């Protein structure tokens, strides 16, 4: 049994791709929080590489969203545009 407290998490800078990606999916309702995390990771990968269209990246996430894929794409694109990223 350990007596040390858990390590603190240092938040990413405001302009970091990780923060931008996870911020862009925070308004998308999902079945479980893990689905939103998976979606955020997929958007981060898309922002890092931009090999496929955003639609393909969203489909590959396999996240169980409570909105349609088109609505999720609209939310993500709007958030990325607000943050200064052109999808």
C-alpha positions as CSV (number, residue, x, y, z in Angstrom):
1,X,0.0,0.0,0.0
2,X,1.4,3.4,-1.0
3,X,1.3,6.5,1.2
4,X,2.2,9.0,-1.5
5,X,-0.5,11.0,-3.2
6,X,-1.0,10.5,-7.0
7,X,1.0,12.6,-9.4
8,X,-0.6,15.8,-10.4
9,X,-1.6,16.3,-14.0
10,X,-0.1,19.3,-15.7
11,X,-2.6,20.8,-18.2
12,X,-1.5,21.3,-21.8
13,X,-0.9,24.8,-23.0
14,X,-3.8,26.7,-24.6
15,X,-2.4,26.3,-28.2
16,X,-1.4,22.7,-27.9
17,X,-3.0,20.3,-30.4
18,X,-4.1,18.0,-27.6
19,X,-6.1,20.8,-26.0
20,X,-7.6,21.9,-29.3
21,X,-8.7,18.4,-30.2
22,X,-10.3,17.5,-26.9
23,X,-11.9,20.9,-26.6
24,X,-13.5,20.3,-30.1
25,X,-15.3,17.2,-28.9
26,X,-16.3,18.1,-25.4
27,X,-19.9,19.1,-26.4
28,X,-20.6,15.9,-28.2
29,X,-22.8,13.6,-26.1
30,X,-21.5,10.0,-26.0
31,X,-22.6,6.8,-24.3
32,X,-19.6,6.8,-22.0
33,X,-16.8,9.3,-21.2
34,X,-14.3,6.9,-22.8
35,X,-16.1,7.3,-26.1
36,X,-15.5,11.1,-26.0
37,X,-11.8,10.5,-25.1
38,X,-11.4,8.1,-28.0
39,X,-13.0,10.7,-30.3
40,X,-10.7,13.4,-28.9
41,X,-7.7,11.2,-29.6
42,X,-8.8,10.6,-33.1
43,X,-9.3,14.3,-33.8
44,X,-5.8,14.9,-32.3
45,X,-4.3,12.3,-34.7
46,X,-6.2,13.9,-37.6
47,X,-4.8,17.4,-36.6
48,X,-1.3,15.9,-36.4
49,X,-1.3,14.0,-39.7
50,X,-4.2,15.2,-41.8
51,X,-4.0,12.2,-44.1
52,X,-7.7,11.4,-44.5
53,X,-10.7,13.7,-44.4
54,X,-12.2,14.5,-41.0
55,X,-15.2,12.4,-41.8
56,X,-13.0,9.2,-42.2
57,X,-11.2,10.0,-39.0
58,X,-14.5,10.4,-37.1
59,X,-15.8,7.0,-38.5
60,X,-12.5,5.3,-37.5
61,X,-12.9,6.4,-33.9
62,X,-15.8,4.0,-33.3
63,X,-17.2,6.3,-30.6
64,X,-20.8,5.6,-29.5
65,X,-22.2,9.1,-30.0
66,X,-25.8,10.1,-29.0
67,X,-26.0,12.5,-32.0
68,X,-25.7,11.7,-35.7
69,X,-22.3,11.7,-37.4
70,X,-23.2,14.8,-39.4
71,X,-24.1,16.7,-36.2
72,X,-20.9,15.6,-34.6
73,X,-18.9,16.8,-37.6
74,X,-20.7,20.1,-37.5
75,X,-19.8,20.5,-33.8
76,X,-16.2,19.6,-34.3
77,X,-15.7,21.9,-37.3
78,X,-17.4,24.8,-35.6
79,X,-15.1,24.4,-32.5
80,X,-12.0,24.0,-34.6
81,X,-12.9,27.2,-36.5
82,X,-13.5,29.1,-33.2
83,X,-10.0,28.0,-32.1
84,X,-8.4,29.2,-35.4
85,X,-8.0,25.8,-37.1
86,X,-9.4,25.4,-40.6
87,X,-10.6,21.8,-41.0
